[in-house]
Each structure stands twice: as structure tokens, then as C-alpha cells.
């Protein structure tokens, strides 16, 4: 993502013809397959989307600096937009995540269409969007059932939908599957299977990750903001360090990346993460889990901050004591977690970027799309974020919070009486063994 | 699966289209600029054409090599080719069914191993097809990576599902406790390692191929591994939830074939020309009846009906329990029109038999779509069979293509309509909570149980 993109676009006309010829021989049919012959030229992806006002303002600068300025201005615009959305609250954030997901899905599917010249495949666009809808319905249903439990229990139709949610989702998916099978057309089997596979892999990448992002968001907005900011910071810092000090290439896949940028970005991101989490941990609106308040019918972020977000004294190890001159330092425990998050963002996050670069080279595209002037498509901005979202979710589930106690009680109440008794007795013996449950407490 | 397979392969038109290799030029191409050069374009295009090449790209692998054992060949040498084929298929069918009965007799652990073995073989078959389609035998690392991903995903699923059933066993060992607690993190770290290896293994001339194989592997994992784990979860629910669906699908195959053979006239779908509406409908009715009867027979035995549990004292799986209401005979009053036919007021059946109607209906109506999907897949990639493991039948995938949808359906059916959450999983999660939370829950549960009268309030002694 930090390579200077050159605006020269080479027309892949000669190889395109070869693809056209050989695609006409799909399934061993003769070249009567006129549909794949008469393909339109793939939509140009280097149309200059820069707004006119910017064009005029920068018209006297040379092309290279103009590019740099366009990217810089758009970067600032995106960051400002990000701040506005955070201000507007979790509901708007959720909707933005949803929109980003749909746009990413659309971009990747469009690339698939371009690669396989499959615009004319019957049904296929409808089916792709239908599968997107199904998978989103499934994930939203699972999320909504957990977080909006009281709301769901009140309304009868919602209760039924949530009780049989898996069955309904599976039925919807099966309908799509059967439609796919019925839509298989003799000359286009392979194409159709490719697009089917392409759609499913895209859904796997895009939809699951966006739902993990929303789960992280519900945990507390800080778990959403700090990881995303770390990835963005790593991008920018690695670019700066590479620009000023870069000498040794990092990986053949992205020739513009350098070891100096990588390591400099790592340290800068860790420091940035520490500072940012210190600033954010002070505010309740970032730290508290998002809850749905039944009375006001809106989202609230109000709670008693957990231990993670309370200042504590830490003893500084001897080696740093002499340097800094302090005996102890007051930090939030969350800042230690932020070191782990920043480390992941700097060391493993770039692999997501390399993967996307490899993908673009494999399919000979310069950018995923041309939505953002100077930057490319939405996917280009978010390719490193996806691994990060999964990591944060797994991290939270493993190290921060355990299972949800209220959810466990709900599940317990649906069991059979003999199962309930069995679990109760096992819990009782476990607590007694550990000494948590004493006979004094038992008699209360 | 039911089409009579013609043993001749498809003729391949012309010669392969091989663009001239320009490796010498491409070597100097790419290290300066970010934009793709024409030379690299051409090299990658050679693989890009693979998507769309004609029959020539599938080498004439000896799929039709005759693996029939010698004894069978000698015994059937007198018959004509068509009848010989029929006999081979018949004998192999009976062999597979008896093998199935044998494994059921040996118990649930063997069944689990069998499911795992089938999953690995199916994965191998589909990946091998991918290798052949893309000529990617020489890709660096790729075979290792595919098997590594298979291992990771299996590890993840086994940790999530099977570990719950071994809760008592796990409680004893400290290291296992650690593995369970951080299971998701460990699985994710393993998967990430594989992902990073993939990125590092991207080789300049083979990007597209490598991405294709990566996607192929992931889709295959999605299909085979998740479904096989759903099968195992169904198995733990009770062997009857494993046996009745699988038998219904097999019965539907066989009876649809027989009905089609004797009465078949109207073609069903262009994708599989040998299937007929008569076979479809006849198969549906016979499968429902078969499922009904099989459910009646199996519901009597605790061995089939009880959930599989792992007992730590005997260190093995036991299936002993009080059968749930589903498996206790109940009297149902017949609706009036059936009363007249059967001349009885009520009939005693197991409630499970009603569920078996739903299962058989799915097996007959939707199950075949799995078969059509596999047929379409084989036509798309111009292969006759997935592999040649079973003489006369093809590969393991050929036998199991209809089963996959069935396994998911049974699992979703069970979770939606039959049972609630898994008790051992609830217990597992309870034990992981913080002590104060556990104490709170304990008090809540105690109040609830006393209210419901399940727990008698203890008297002070």
C-alpha cells in the first residue's frame, strides 16, 4: 500500500486476445460460443477520478508532486471522515462497516467478472448478491440474538426468527445452492464453477472479517479504534521511514518496501499504540462495552470501567530505572495489550498487504477499483485490516474476556432438568474443591 | 452417480495451445517498476489460459485403468461387457454395505476414524484434480501447504467440538487444560503461519496458479472438513442420527436407479441425462417408507439411540442411557382416512419416526442436488470420476457427494428442533469463568433449581 503508484497504465490487449480465443474452446465445444468472443473491453481502471477543484489547484506542479499531494489530501480527508464517524457513535460505525463490506465484495466480484469475462453468465450476479445477503443474514442473526437478547424476547416474530435462525439461514442458502445447480448452462460449466468458488472465497474473506470487526466494536470502541489506527499508522510510518532511510529491499513481491521502513514502522507503531491507548483509556465512551438500552431504545456506552482501564502502578525494571529516573510508572493495563496489538499490526499485518499485492499481480490489475483518487479501491485501503480484525477478536476471546455469563445462564435454562442437576452438582464440587465455596456461603 | 458410465473418454480436439516461452525476457522485467510489464503478463497468461483451455489441458490420466481384482475378472469373464460392469458394481455395492455394518458393530470410535479417513481421502481426491487441471505439480511448497491447512482446520474443529465430549478426561491433565483454554489463539497462530508461508512462497512466474490452488484448497476444506465434523457431531448425538440419514441417501440412490431402470421415461435435468422423473418420484416414496421402517427398527436399541459419551473410568465410549422421549413408543391417534384403511384407532410409533420422514424427504428431494453439483463439476473439469479408488464406482467423492448436504441438514435440524445447547460445552465454559462469576452463577442456578423443585433445599446438619 505504500508504493508510489505510477499512473501509466498498459493496455493488456495482446494477451487478452489469446484468452478470448482459448475461452471459446470451453468444454470442448467448437467456436460457436460467440458470447465469449464478443466480449467488451474490460472497464478501464485508470480513469482519473480526481475532483476538478484539486486538478486546477495542482495544475502547475509536476506530475510526481501532484500525485503526492492528491494522495496526501485524500489521506487527510479519510482520517477526518474516520473521526467524524467515531463521533457519531456505534450505530453509524456499524453501518459504515457494513457499507465497506459490501463495497469490498463488489470490487472483488467485479475483478472476477473481468478475469473470466463472465458478465453474460445467466443468473450469476443475482446469485452472488443473494449469497452475500444470506451470509450476512446468518451472521447478523447470531450477533443480534446475543446482544439484543431482551429486545428479541419481547417481540414474538423476532423470537421465532431467532429460535429457528440456523434453520432459516440454512434454507435460504440451500435455495441459492439449488438455483446455482439449476442455472448450470452447458457451455459455461467451468466459468460458473469458477465464479461460484470465487464468490464463496470472497464471502469467507470479506463477510466473516467484517462481522469480527463488529464483535470487536461491541466489546468497546477502543478495541475497534486502536487496532485500525495502528495499521494505518504502520502504513504511514513505514512509508516515511522507507522514503527517508530506505535501502535494503524487503520482499521481491513489493519492491518498494524496505527493511528500514519495516523496522522503523514497527517501533513507531508500538510507541503510537502506547500513547493512543493512554489517551483513550481515560474516556468511558471508548472503554465501555456497547449495550442496547431497552428503555431508551438506543445504544449506550456507560459502565464501570473494568480493571484493564484503571491506572495501576508498575515497577520499572532496573535497567530502565536508571535511564528514566523513575521508580514506578502509572499506566493502564490495556497499554500492555496495545503493545501486542501494535506488534501484530506491524509484523503480520503487512503480510495481508503482500497477499493483496500478489493477488493484483496474479490477475494483472493495478488497483482493485478506482473509488478513491490516488489510492485505488476500498479493498486497497483495507487489505491489511482484515488479518488484524481476526487477530483482535481471537485475542479478546482468549485473553480478555471469557464466555458471557448471562448467555451461559440462558443456555443452562434451556437444558433438561437432569442435565441441569448434573451441571449444578459438577459446578458445586468444582467450587468446593477450589475453596471458593465454603459451607458458610452455602448456608446463605 | 446413477448414470451408466461409458468407458470411453472424450476425444480431445487439436493440439494444446502453448504460447512461446519468453522466460529470458521476463527475467529482466520486474524489479524496477511497480506496474506490471508485458513480459510478465505473457508468462502469467500461459497459466491464465488454463482457466479456459479446451480438453487438451486435462492429460489423459489413466482414470479408466481397470482396478477390478483378478478373481472377479476371471469369474465374470464369460459375460458380455455391459453385464460385467453391472455385476462389478453390484458386488462392490454389497461389499461396501457389509463393511459399513461391520464398522457400526465395532463402535463409535471406529466410526469416527472411518469418517476422518474418508475426509482425508476426499480432500486428497479433490486437490489432485486441482493439480491436474492447473499442472501445478511443480509448484514449490504447495502440496505441503495444502496438507498443512488440512491439519490446521482439523485441529481447530476437533478442539471446538470433540474436546467438549472429553471434558472429564481433559480436566485431569494440565497441559490439555492450557491447550483448551487458548485453543482459538493457538489454531489462529497455526493458520497464520501457513498463510505467511504461502505469501513468502509466491514465485514470480506462478502467481495466478498459486492463488488458484490457494482458493481451491480453501473451498475444498470448507466442503469436506466442515461437513465431516458435522457428521461426527451428529454421531455423538446418537448413532441413529448418523445411520438413518446416510442409509436414506443410499436407499434413495439405489431405488431411484431401479425405478428409473424399469419405468424411466421423462428426463429430469439436462445435467444428468440418465436421471428421470419416474426414478425421482419413485425413489422419494420408497426412501420415506424405508426411513420409516429403519427408524422403527433402530429406535429399540439403546446402542443406537443414546448419545455417545466418554467415560473416564473405563477409558472408552459408552452408549448407555435412559432413552429420551423421542425414542419411547407413543400412541398416536390416526387421522380418519387412515383409520378406514388400516382399521385401527391408534398406532404406536416412536416420535423419531416422524422426524425420519423429514430426513428422508430431504434426502430424496434436495440430496440429488449435491449429486448434480458434483456432475456439473466433473463436466466442467472434464473428468469422468473423481478418482479410481473403488472399481466400478469411481472415487470416494463419487459415493459421498450427496451425503454432504445431508450431514449439514441433519445438524441444523438437530440444533433447531431436537436439542438445545450441549451440556458438556456449557459446563466447559462455566469452568473457565472467573471465580466470582462462577459463584454468582452458582447462586442463580441454585435459586432457579429450588424454585423448579428439581433441587431440594438442603437441611442443616
Interface residues (C-beta under 8 A of the other chain):
Chain A: X3 X4 X5 X6 X8 X9 X10 X12 X14 X15 X18 X19 X21 X22 X23 X25 X26 X27 X28 X30 X115 X116 X163 X164 X166 X167 X170 X174 X177 X178 X180 X181 X182 X184 X186 X189 X190 X191 X192 X193 X194 X197 X198 X200 X201 X204 X251 X252 X253 X255 X256 X348 X351 X354 X355 X358 X359 X361 X362 X363 X364 X366 X387 X390 X391 X394 X395 X397 X398 X399 X402 X403 X405 X408 X409 X411 X412 X413 X414 X415 X417 X419 X420 X421 X422 X423 X424 X426 X427 X428 X430 X431 X434 X436 X437 X441 X442 X443
Chain B: X10 X12 X13 X17 X19 X30 X31 X32 X33 X34 X35 X36 X37 X38 X40 X41 X42 X44 X45 X48 X49 X51 X52 X53 X54 X55 X181 X182 X184 X185 X188 X192 X195 X196 X198 X199 X200 X202 X204 X207 X208 X210 X211 X215 X216 X218 X219 X222 X269 X270 X271 X366 X369 X372 X373 X376 X377 X379 X380 X381 X382 X405 X408 X409 X412 X413 X415 X416 X417 X420 X421 X423 X426 X427 X429 X430 X431 X432 X433 X434 X435 X437 X438 X439 X440 X441 X442 X444 X445 X446 X448 X449 X452 X454 X455 X458 X460
